[in-house]
Amino acid sequence: MEIDVLLSGSMGDLAQTVRASLESHGLTVAEAPVPQNIFRDEFGYRRAIFHALERGIPKMIIPIGCQTALSRAKSEIPSMIERIYGATDETPLIPVESEGKIRSLDSKVECSSLVAELGIVQPHIFNDIPDADDAYPLVFKRDISFGGQGVHVPKSRQALRNLIGHQSPGEPYLIEEYIEGDDYSVDAFRWNGCFKGICYRTETKHWTGPSQSRTVVECPDLVASLRKILDSIDYKGVCGADFRVGKDGRAYFLECNPRFTGGLKTSIEAGLDLPWLLWDSAISEKQCQQ
């Protein structure tokens, strides 16, 4: 079976949006479903890729939500193919950044430090548990999280202490000022000299969690902020970023998501077809090198 793209770590609606985009351009797409807990079962992730490769060698493997896992497994994929098919020159193109670059954006702590160095406004970071009652609510962020699951809004010192107490020993976290305001997101694509970005306003039922609605808006300053971040580490690929515009009118950076985001469908409908851009740019670059 000839396969153009294998989606690794495919998850629900997001995978279907990526697949629909690529298939609309005539590509053949297969999926390697995500294991039950990819963050603790990378062996299962590799096994899922191996079984997917048994159906055919794709031209490209694109991750949906497991960029770090694929970056670590990248060097093993040629040997997987050899085990299945014997010696062959066929090797999928895997347009995923190094683990270090992914972590510098995905880690709440590392990304916050990077943003501070670049002079981009973000909420105040507390180094210790605030004693003043008027400092609450705050925002507590686990270093690595997905879909808002590691972000909490403690309303008291005790609630914050409880969250910290449930951290694994040595696991980093952030304590941030809570900013009242409106949420905006930027989805972008950067590949060598190419950069494209789009901004949309998001509305949620709660402070954290999946967005309920999105409206595309003109926010050149927010798009420029994300570009500044990606340029600073020479990042290649798709990436999203979340911001909050406070009551004071200032835009505060919240976090980066170095992957396809929940706003992907909105971006595609507005003309920024990120899955196709990733495929087309990576394939074109490979052809130029041959």
C-alpha positions as CSV (number, residue, x, y, z in Angstrom):
1,M,0.0,0.0,0.0
2,E,1.4,3.4,-1.0
3,I,1.2,5.9,1.9
4,D,2.1,9.6,1.6
5,V,1.7,10.5,5.3
6,L,1.6,8.6,8.5
7,L,0.1,10.5,11.4
8,S,1.7,9.4,14.6
9,G,0.0,9.8,17.9
10,S,-3.3,10.6,16.3
11,M,-5.9,11.9,18.6
12,G,-9.6,12.5,17.9
13,D,-10.9,15.6,16.1
14,L,-7.4,17.1,15.7
15,A,-6.2,14.1,13.8
16,Q,-9.3,14.1,11.6
17,T,-8.7,17.8,10.8
18,V,-5.1,17.2,9.8
19,R,-6.1,14.1,7.7
20,A,-8.9,16.0,5.9
21,S,-6.5,18.8,5.0
22,L,-3.9,16.4,3.5
23,E,-6.5,14.2,1.7
24,S,-8.0,17.3,0.2
25,H,-4.7,17.8,-1.6
26,G,-4.8,14.2,-2.9
27,L,-2.5,12.6,-0.4
28,T,-2.9,9.1,1.1
29,V,-3.0,9.2,4.9
30,A,-2.7,6.5,7.5
31,E,-2.7,6.8,11.3
32,A,-0.8,5.3,14.2
33,P,-3.1,5.8,17.2
34,V,-1.7,7.2,20.4
35,P,-1.1,4.7,23.3
36,Q,-3.2,5.1,26.5
37,N,-0.6,7.3,28.2
38,I,2.1,8.5,25.7
39,F,3.9,10.5,28.4
40,R,4.7,7.3,30.3
41,D,4.6,4.7,27.6
42,E,7.0,5.6,24.9
43,F,7.7,1.9,24.2
44,G,4.0,1.7,23.3
45,Y,4.3,4.7,21.1
46,R,7.2,3.1,19.2
47,R,5.2,-0.2,19.0
48,A,2.3,1.7,17.4
49,I,4.6,3.3,14.8
50,F,6.2,-0.2,14.1
51,H,2.8,-1.7,13.5
52,A,1.7,1.2,11.3
53,L,4.9,0.8,9.2
54,E,3.9,-2.8,8.5
55,R,1.1,-1.4,6.3
56,G,3.7,0.4,4.1
57,I,6.5,2.9,4.2
58,P,5.2,6.4,4.2
59,K,6.9,9.3,2.5
60,M,6.5,11.4,5.6
61,I,5.6,10.9,9.3
62,I,3.8,13.9,10.9
63,P,3.2,14.0,14.6
64,I,-0.2,15.2,16.0
65,G,0.5,15.7,19.6
66,C,3.7,13.7,20.5
67,Q,6.5,15.7,19.0
68,T,9.0,14.9,21.7
69,A,8.3,11.2,21.6
70,L,8.7,11.2,17.8
71,S,11.9,13.2,18.0
72,R,13.4,10.6,20.4
73,A,12.1,7.7,18.2
74,K,13.3,9.3,14.9
75,S,16.7,7.5,14.9
76,E,15.1,4.1,15.4
77,I,12.6,4.2,12.5
78,P,15.2,3.1,9.8
79,S,15.9,0.0,11.9
80,M,12.2,-0.6,12.3
81,I,11.8,-0.5,8.5
82,E,14.7,-2.9,8.1
83,R,13.2,-5.4,10.5
84,I,10.0,-5.4,8.5
85,Y,11.3,-5.2,4.9
86,G,14.9,-6.0,5.0
87,A,17.6,-3.7,3.7
88,T,16.1,-0.8,1.8
89,D,16.9,2.8,1.0
90,E,13.3,3.9,1.7
91,T,13.2,6.2,4.7
92,P,10.3,8.5,5.7
93,L,10.9,12.2,6.0
94,I,10.2,13.3,9.6
95,P,9.8,17.1,9.8
96,V,10.0,17.3,13.6
97,E,12.5,19.5,15.6
98,S,15.1,18.3,18.0
99,E,14.0,17.4,21.5
100,G,15.8,20.4,22.9
101,K,14.0,22.9,20.7
102,I,10.6,21.3,21.4
103,R,11.2,21.4,25.1
104,S,12.3,25.0,25.1
105,L,8.8,25.9,23.9
106,D,6.8,23.1,25.5
107,S,8.2,23.5,29.0
108,K,6.4,26.2,30.8
109,V,9.5,27.1,32.9
110,E,12.0,27.1,30.0
111,C,9.6,29.0,27.7
112,S,8.9,31.6,30.4
113,S,12.7,32.2,30.7
114,L,13.1,32.5,27.0
115,V,10.2,35.0,26.7
116,A,11.6,37.1,29.5
117,E,15.0,37.2,27.7
118,L,13.2,38.4,24.6
119,G,11.4,41.2,26.4
120,I,8.0,39.9,25.7
121,V,5.4,40.8,28.3
122,Q,4.1,38.0,30.5
123,P,2.3,37.8,33.8
124,H,4.4,38.3,36.9
125,I,6.2,35.1,38.1
126,F,6.3,34.4,41.8
127,N,9.4,32.7,43.2
128,D,7.7,31.8,46.4
129,I,4.2,31.2,47.7
130,P,2.6,34.7,48.2
131,D,1.4,35.4,51.8
132,A,-0.8,38.3,50.9
133,D,-4.5,37.4,50.5
134,D,-5.0,39.9,47.7
135,A,-2.4,38.0,45.5
136,Y,-5.0,35.3,44.9
137,P,-6.3,33.9,42.7
138,L,-3.0,32.9,41.0
139,V,-2.2,30.5,38.1
140,F,-0.3,27.3,38.9
141,K,1.3,25.6,35.8
142,R,2.9,22.2,35.8
143,D,6.0,22.3,33.6
144,I,4.6,20.0,30.9
145,S,0.9,19.7,30.3
146,F,-1.6,19.2,27.4
147,G,-5.0,20.5,26.8
148,G,-5.0,22.7,29.9
149,Q,-4.9,19.7,32.2
150,G,-1.8,21.0,34.1
151,V,-3.0,24.5,34.6
152,H,-4.9,25.4,37.8
153,V,-6.2,28.6,39.4
154,P,-5.8,28.3,43.2
155,K,-7.8,30.9,45.1
156,S,-5.9,30.6,48.4
157,R,-2.5,29.8,49.9
158,Q,-3.6,26.4,51.1
159,A,-5.0,25.4,47.6
160,L,-1.6,26.5,46.1
161,R,0.3,24.4,48.7
162,N,-1.8,21.4,47.9
163,L,-1.0,21.7,44.2
164,I,2.7,22.0,45.0
165,G,2.5,19.1,47.4
166,H,1.2,16.8,44.6
167,Q,4.2,17.5,42.4
168,S,6.8,14.8,41.9
169,P,10.1,15.6,43.7
170,G,12.1,18.0,41.6
171,E,9.4,18.5,39.0
172,P,9.4,22.2,38.0
173,Y,6.3,24.4,37.9
174,L,5.3,28.1,37.5
175,I,3.3,30.4,39.8
176,E,2.0,33.3,37.8
177,E,-0.1,36.4,38.4
178,Y,-3.7,35.9,37.3
179,I,-4.7,38.3,34.5
180,E,-8.3,39.1,34.0
181,G,-9.1,39.7,30.4
182,D,-9.7,38.2,26.9
183,D,-8.0,35.2,25.4
184,Y,-6.2,35.2,22.0
185,S,-4.2,32.6,20.2
186,V,-1.8,32.6,17.3
187,D,-1.1,29.6,15.0
188,A,2.0,29.9,12.9
189,F,4.3,28.0,10.5
190,R,8.0,28.7,10.2
191,W,10.3,26.9,7.8
192,N,13.6,28.4,6.9
193,G,12.8,31.9,5.5
194,C,9.1,31.3,5.5
195,F,6.8,32.5,8.3
196,K,3.0,32.6,8.2
197,G,0.8,33.3,11.2
198,I,-2.9,33.9,12.1
199,C,-4.6,35.2,15.2
200,Y,-7.9,34.4,16.6
201,R,-9.9,35.3,19.7
202,T,-11.0,32.4,21.9
203,E,-13.9,32.1,24.3
204,T,-14.1,29.5,26.9
205,K,-16.6,28.4,29.6
206,H,-13.7,28.2,32.1
207,W,-10.3,29.9,32.5
208,T,-8.6,26.7,31.3
209,G,-9.7,23.9,28.9
210,P,-10.7,23.6,25.3
211,S,-12.1,26.7,23.6
212,Q,-15.8,26.9,22.9
213,S,-15.6,29.3,19.9
214,R,-12.9,31.1,17.9
215,T,-13.0,34.3,15.8
216,V,-10.2,35.3,13.5
217,V,-8.9,38.8,14.2
218,E,-6.1,41.1,13.2
219,C,-3.4,41.0,15.9
220,P,-0.1,41.8,14.2
221,D,1.8,42.4,17.5
222,L,0.8,39.0,18.8
223,V,1.8,37.3,15.5
224,A,5.1,39.2,15.7
225,S,5.7,38.1,19.3
226,L,5.4,34.4,18.3
227,R,7.7,34.9,15.3
228,K,10.3,36.5,17.6
229,I,10.1,33.5,19.9
230,L,10.5,31.0,17.0
231,D,13.2,33.0,15.3
232,S,15.2,33.1,18.5
233,I,15.7,29.3,18.5
234,D,15.5,28.8,14.7
235,Y,12.4,26.6,15.1
236,K,11.0,24.8,12.0
237,G,7.4,23.6,11.9
238,V,4.0,24.4,13.3
239,C,3.5,26.1,16.6
240,G,0.8,27.9,18.5
241,A,0.9,30.4,21.3
242,D,-1.7,31.7,23.8
243,F,-2.0,35.3,25.0
244,R,-4.4,37.2,27.3
245,V,-5.2,40.9,26.8
246,G,-5.8,42.3,30.2
247,K,-8.1,45.0,31.4
248,D,-5.1,47.4,31.1
249,G,-5.0,46.8,27.4
250,R,-1.7,45.0,27.5
251,A,-1.1,41.6,25.9
252,Y,0.5,39.0,28.1
253,F,2.1,35.9,26.8
254,L,0.8,32.7,28.4
255,E,2.4,29.7,26.7
256,C,3.6,28.0,23.5
257,N,2.4,24.8,22.0
258,P,4.9,23.4,19.5
259,R,2.4,21.3,17.6
260,F,-1.0,21.5,15.9
261,T,-3.4,23.2,18.2
262,G,-7.1,23.0,18.9
263,G,-7.6,26.1,16.7
264,L,-6.3,24.3,13.6
265,K,-9.7,24.1,11.9
266,T,-10.2,27.8,12.4
267,S,-6.8,28.5,10.9
268,I,-7.4,26.3,7.8
269,E,-10.8,27.9,7.2
270,A,-9.1,31.3,7.3
271,G,-6.6,30.2,4.7
272,L,-3.6,29.1,6.8
273,D,-3.5,25.3,5.9
274,L,-0.8,24.3,8.3
275,P,-0.7,20.5,7.6
276,W,-0.3,21.2,3.8
277,L,2.3,23.8,4.4
278,L,4.3,21.4,6.5
279,W,4.1,18.6,3.9
280,D,4.8,20.9,1.0
281,S,7.7,22.7,2.6
282,A,9.4,19.5,3.9
283,I,8.9,17.6,0.7
284,S,10.2,20.5,-1.5
285,E,13.3,20.8,0.7
286,K,14.0,17.1,0.4
287,Q,13.6,17.3,-3.4
288,C,16.0,20.3,-3.6
289,Q,18.6,18.4,-1.7
290,Q,18.5,15.3,-4.0
